[in-house]
């Protein structure tokens, strides 16, 4: 029963209800608490409310809750504890239950007067602390509200069930434990108080004394006082008004406002409502049972999650330890090879040292001997040996001149450890979906009747097999380079038709499509061989009978597509890095070929990310390579994965972090740009570098067009590369920054950024041309 305790406490005082009354909104209040939160209203407002109600006495309507308060929050402000119009400066207080209440507007009544007898101020207003409905009290005051006898009985039983032992009710100081209860007096006595106050003689001798436990039961079973009518205090409730949904007395039916209402017997309606409440409780009990079972399930899930987490962590540690052990074994093998190389080099050098030492000793001895011979004064004796000595000296000199003084071994180790693939594999080490939620899609079918070529453009259409029911999230279109080379992705998205522009004339291309969902990637469709036109005016329509159309089985091999579900949610994705070298663009078509528009007038929208493979080693990547920063105080360069040589392309970068006013640079660059200095300092990059106050354009270390207006955290830098007009333009926060930055832009350009550790930026791609450029282009 402890869960029920909050239902038995007053929202104002936070204690168990004492003499609870029922407000018209069906909420309860202690009678004393109701008096404490009364607020006196102006006489004019009270008279208005009485005129609005149509009578001088307020009519508390239990059916229509909107009629209950003539001064609601919507019309006068009386229904909110934020302040009453009549008492705007009255401070609010909080009850123990957190309900905001007002102190009494009038001084408290005398201590000898009970809450029910104290007079109620004229024109008083009461607001329910729970639903904030307000009403003006009539002349009866709080006596006009019925008393909740049922709630009193529930509280009485609850408090008795919580009492550990019954105490004597007549002990003046510390009550002793009761030993008997008088059923007639309805009082619990200890032995001392029974002898003193209830002697077994005289009239009291006939009273029946019972044990306290039996007395508690008899008290519960004894009938409580019957509630009386609020309009006729001397009359008991005898009938039930169906229209007003309240008990009434017979005088209310004869001369009161219920005389014309439908009434029923009080006992019959009591049983009916008890039955209805029991039925409602059965449904609520089922929900409570389900909730308990659900809580048990959740608690079991917590335990299971903890156990699975420990098991998974142990498995992960074991897998990582296995990788570390394998790396340590490989490390030992490589160190062994280095040691062998070390020993071999030392042996060669030591052998050469030994050989040279012996020859040097011999040469030194020959030189000393020759010097001593020269000192001799015997000409004939000298001439007898001089020829032989001269030949020995020349022979020895020749021996030193035949590479003897060149090291036979270098000090460098001719070993170069290539750890780049391993580091990339470690960085790509991630969790995979272990349980498939749905099957892999079936291979798409090419719609031959909708496939065609026009000039150097090719349009392809496909669909899912008719009987396939597997959900498809998107498709991947791949095209080779026109020379039978490797396939590369040119489109990823949900559309089923795509036009690729900018192909070579008079060339043969192979195309294929596959579908994907969260589970995986389907098999490739059959390969479609496309022949571009020799002349721009020629239109070739693909059909099963066209000489330029061939279907072949799908090529074997793996696609370089990385299964990332977040990127697949995009409606259009392009990887133009390979095809743009020869000037390729693409457009998707969702309408029939007869409605094909001039795609040369449309912008190619491309999605791409930063390229970890070509970036400086100090660059730090995150967010699927869309967010970059640096771990160095020096500027480092990072490029985008996609290069552009044709079309109009626009992307933005938002500044996620900007500390100590650095000057990052944004723009485009060639693939061989220098990566360890600011973008634009060499002749391979075209950039705008900007600080917190101004910006400059820079190419080949030439600074031009200083423009006011800098960046802060949260700023957006736009880069617009128009290769049709051969221009590069920049913007900050959607406003063009300075004039056109660079002109005569020709070649293959990659998006580029240079930054240091004080800056972090995030790349946003696949964006339309901004308004400032579109309007300028339309004027041009």
MOKA-V617534 format. One line per field, one symbol per residue. phi: phi as a letter, one per 20 degrees, with the letter a starting at -180 (. if undefined). psi: psi as a letter, one per 30 degrees, with the letter a starting at -180 (. if undefined). burial: 1 if it has 24 or more other C-alpha atoms within 12 Angstrom, else 0. A space follows every 10 residues. Layout:
phi = ???
psi = ???
burial = ???
//
This chain:
phi = .ffefffddf feemdfgclf ddfgemedbf ffffffdfce dfffffffff fffnbfdfdf efeeffefcf deffdbnfec ffqefebfdf feccegenee cdfffdgfff feefffeffe gflecccffe dmedbefeff mfffefeeff ffffffffff feffbfdfed fedffeffdb ceffflcece fffffedcfe bmfffefedc fgffffffff effefefdff ecfedefccc effelbfcdf fffecefefd efccffffff ffffffffff ffffffffff ffffffffff fgffffffff ffffffffff ffffffffff ffffffffff ffffffffff ffffffffff ffffffffff ffffffdeff ffffdfffff ffffffffff eemfedfebe efeecceedf gffffffefb edfecfebff ffffdfeffd ebcblddcdc cbbeggefdf fderccdcce encmeffcfc bcrefdbbdd dnffflcddd cbcbdbbffr dfffffeded dffecfeecd dfbfdffedc dcffffoeee fefcffffff fbbccdgeff gendcbbecd dfffdfefff edeeecdbcf dffdfffefd dbllmedcbb dcfefcdcde fddccbndcc bcceeebbdm lfcfccrcbf fdffedbgfo fdedbcbcdb decbccebbl mdeblfcfod ccfnfcddcc ddefemcccc bclmdfdmff fbclecpdcd gbbcbcfecc cceccmdfff ffefffffff
psi = ffffeffgkk fefglkkjhk lklfgfllkk eeeeefgkkk lleeeeeeee eefglfkkjj jfejfffejf ilefffgfgk ffklffifgk kllklfggkk lklkflkkll ffkleffkkk kkhlkkkkfe fgkllkkaff bfffklkiee eeeeeeeeee ffkekklkff kecjklkkfl kjeefhkkkl eeeeeefikh lbffffkjkl leeeeeeeee fkklkkklkf ejffklkflk jeefhlkllf eefefafgeg lkllkeeeee eeeeeeeeee eeeeeeeeee eeeeeeeeee eeeeeeeeee eeeeeeeeee eeeeeeeeee eeeeeeeeee eeeeeeeeee eeeeeeeeee eeeeeeeeee eeeffkgjee eefefeeeee eeeeeeeeef ghgegkkfkl fkkhkjjjge eeeeeeefjl kljfkkfllk llklkkjeff klkjbhlkkk klllkegkgk kkfaljkkka gfggakkkkf kkaflgkkkk lglklhlklk llklllafea kllllkkkkk jllfkffkkk kklfgkfgkk kllkkllkkg kkjjfefffk fkkkjgeeff eghkllklkg llffgkljff glkjkkklll jfeflkffkk llhhgfklal glflkkkkll fkkkfkakkk llkkjekjkg hlilkkblll fgkkfglkkf faggkjljkk afelllkkkh gkklikklja lakflkkkkj jjfefhlkkl lkhgkkjaak eklhjkajkk klkklaffkk lkkklhklkl eeeeeeeee.
burial = 0000000111 1110011111 1111111111 1111111111 1000011011 0000000111 1100000111 1100001111 1011111000 0000000011 1111100000 0000110001 1011111111 1111111101 1111111100 1111100000 0000011111 0000001111 1110011111 1011000100 0000000011 0110110010 0000001111 1000001111 1001111111 1110000100 0011000000 0000000000 0000000000 0000000000 0000000000 0000000000 0000000000 0000000000 0000000000 0000000000 0000010000 0000000000 0000000000 0010000000 0000000000 0000000000 0000000000 0000000001 1111111101 1111111111 1111000001 1111111111 1100001111 1111111111 1111101111 1111111111 1111111111 1110000001 1100000111 1001100010 1011001101 1111111111 1111111110 0010010011 0111111111 1101111111 1000111111 0001111111 1111111111 1111101100 0111111111 1011111111 1101111111 1001111110 0000001001 1110111111 1111011111 1111011101 1100111111 1111111111 1111111111 0010000000
//
